[in-house]
Amino acid sequence: PKLGMVLPMKEGDEPLIAFPLVLPMGWKNSPPIFSSFTETITDLANQRLADNVSDEPHPLDELAESVTPMHPLTGEPAGVADEEEGELEPRVDRSSLAPSPLATETDDQVRTGSTHPLTGSDERKPVAAGTSDAAGTDVVERAGQPQMTAPATGNVSAEKMRQAEKCAGSLNVPTPAGSNAKCHQSLPIPTERDPCLPATGRALSYVDIFVDDFIGLAQTNRNGRRVRRILLHAIDDVFRPNDSRDSMFRREPVSLKKLRKGDCSWSTVKEVLGWIIDTVNMTIALPKRRVERLSAILSSIPIHQKRTSVKKWHKVLGELRSMALALPGARHLFSHMQEALSNKIKGRVSLSKGVHDSLEDFRWLLEDIAARPTRIAELIPLLASAVGHHDASGAGAGGVWFPASTLQPREGYQNEPVVWRLKWPQHIIDELVSSSNPNGTISNSDLELAGGLIHLEALAQCFDTRERTLLSKTDNLNTLFWQRKASATTDKVPAHLLRMLGIHQRYHRYVPRHDYLSGPSNPVSDALSRDFHLDWTAQLAQLDHLFPEGSASCQIWEPSEQFVAAVLLALQKKRARPEDFLLEPNANNTSVDTLDHCAHPTLEWASSPLVKGSKTKLTSFKKSEDEFVLRDLEARHIPSSLERLKVTYGSVHRRPLCWGPSN
């Protein structure tokens, strides 16, 4: 035992030492020990689902099936009211409980093959799921279809409008009909799911865990009950259920209180870990109480306030960060707010104009929340739909995109590589920091980041990038990690450019990924950002050997004056309004047919977008000329590009499947 307490005794009495038989609150080893048990339950359940083990009846399954869950958006009451606080939970009759299947199997089973939620079949009827919290564990079951399709159009129906008004009415959140001119709606949701999503041909069955919350996903009504029964039996195998010999004060491992609230009842709309997931529309949204909290936070800091306490500012940043996880574009708005905290004076934080501008951007997001729930496909990286290289110099910026055959071009474009370039105006060149101009206000890394923003605009205007994963590569490490972190603790140029990147991503609905490409392996972008003495004909003739065989032509995209003007404002640390750089692209080119599927529909790389990569040693970034491989840039090899990341994103690993020391 690692935790014990010597009890105070009278002189002469035998000393007594107390060892707790449960995991005490506050002990640092309690969470990892408890999570090892709950992850083992998850492994057991998924193994049995993959092995098609028959589901035996379970008393709690019958109870969960009889409960009608509460709808988290409309707030309609559940079928059974909450129990009074402190009231003992009634016993559940387990006399008819059948033996648990595979109850004698060991805990170190291999986690396999239950279909993953993102790669499951899209041909089944969605079912919903619920949760059940307990003295020991929470059982949170959710279900729905994994397909990435959306309603036939991007317009908000009358019924959806009424629901938005009902949910937003008490929050003072404008609905689509009452939105102001500053609040730009994003592009309509696509009507086609990502063709790289495979279908397994079988109903989805999957269980996952977050500490003590089990999350279940299933398709078809019968399969939903099977998933729940197998999970409940797995819980009984690890956490002993109550029997007749137990004290009346011992609670069930599964919380009956939450089970009776409908947490363990299937539903296509469910609150999971503080987020409302809709498995029919494939969206994730903040619950009403969290939207109200966001509104309260923003209202508590008026525009004229000059300073606040460090304690309050920590709380504001923490709550905004927690909400930004599933609000596309929100992660890019923290630079000025982080910089204010780093420059605190004693216990006070100064609220500059840049800080208030960032809070104003969050108000812009708040106005958009009711009418624009986040699509799950905007958060999860799938197979790459395009790979691009960009570069910038003191003369200008340029880049090239290589699209996959599944990416739909816009009118005026074909499914071929796209190149672009932009020469910096003289007033930007004059502000560049150099040995002859050490007091300049713009660094080369700032220009690289500006080029990365124009680079994404190029693809969004030439192709339909909605809910598609885009891999952009740069040869500047500062730019790479600014793009990955989405914020920088500064009030200088990167803060303004990253803000534009976030709003741009939210409007065009793409999933960006970023990687490093050494300078010698970036010949196309290097030439495009420097050789402005060549016209386009001479430039493309010079670069022709650097494009994959089979490319019929190379398309040219010219940045619009409106977008370039907004980027130049950011380079001068000036704020551009969203409507100044959010440009609606042309309609899709329907004359171009794209493939219906990917050649490599496997999702094996790390998908955690916020985790620091494991390969961060400087030796990983040595310059090399062998990273530019034409074969990897062919349309059929683009989807597998994320398997070849030079700087990996990393992932949060669960415990090893084998117990005990690794040696």
Protein Blocks (a to p, Z undefined) as FASTA:
>chain_A
ZZdcdddddehiacdddddfbdcehiaklmmmmmmmmmmmmmmmmmmmmnopacdddfkl
mmmmmpccddfklopacfbdcddehiacddddfklpccdehklbcfkbccdfbdcfklmc
fkbccddddddddfkbccddddddfbfbdcfblcdcfklmmmmmmmmmmnopacfklccf
klccdddddfbdcfklccehiacdddddehjaccdddehjklmmmmmmmmmmmmmmmmcc
ddfkbcfkbccfbafklmmnopmpccfbdceehiacdfklopadddfklmmmmmmmmmmm
cfklcbdcfklmmmmmmmmmmmmmmgghklmmmmmmmmmmmmcghjaccddfklmmmmmm
mmmmmmmmmmmccdfklmmccddfbdcdddddfkbccddddddfkbccdehiacdddddd
ddddfklmmmpccfklmmbcbdfklmmmmmmmmmmmmmmmmpccehiacddddfbfklmm
mmmnopacdfbfklmmmmmmmmmmmmnopacddddddfklmmmlmmmmmmmmbcfklmmm
mmmmmpcehiabacdddddfklmmmmmmmmnopacdfklmmccdddddfkbccdfbdfbl
ccfbcfbfkbccfblcfklmgccfklpcfklmpmklmmmmmmmcfbdgbjaddddfbgcj
fZZ
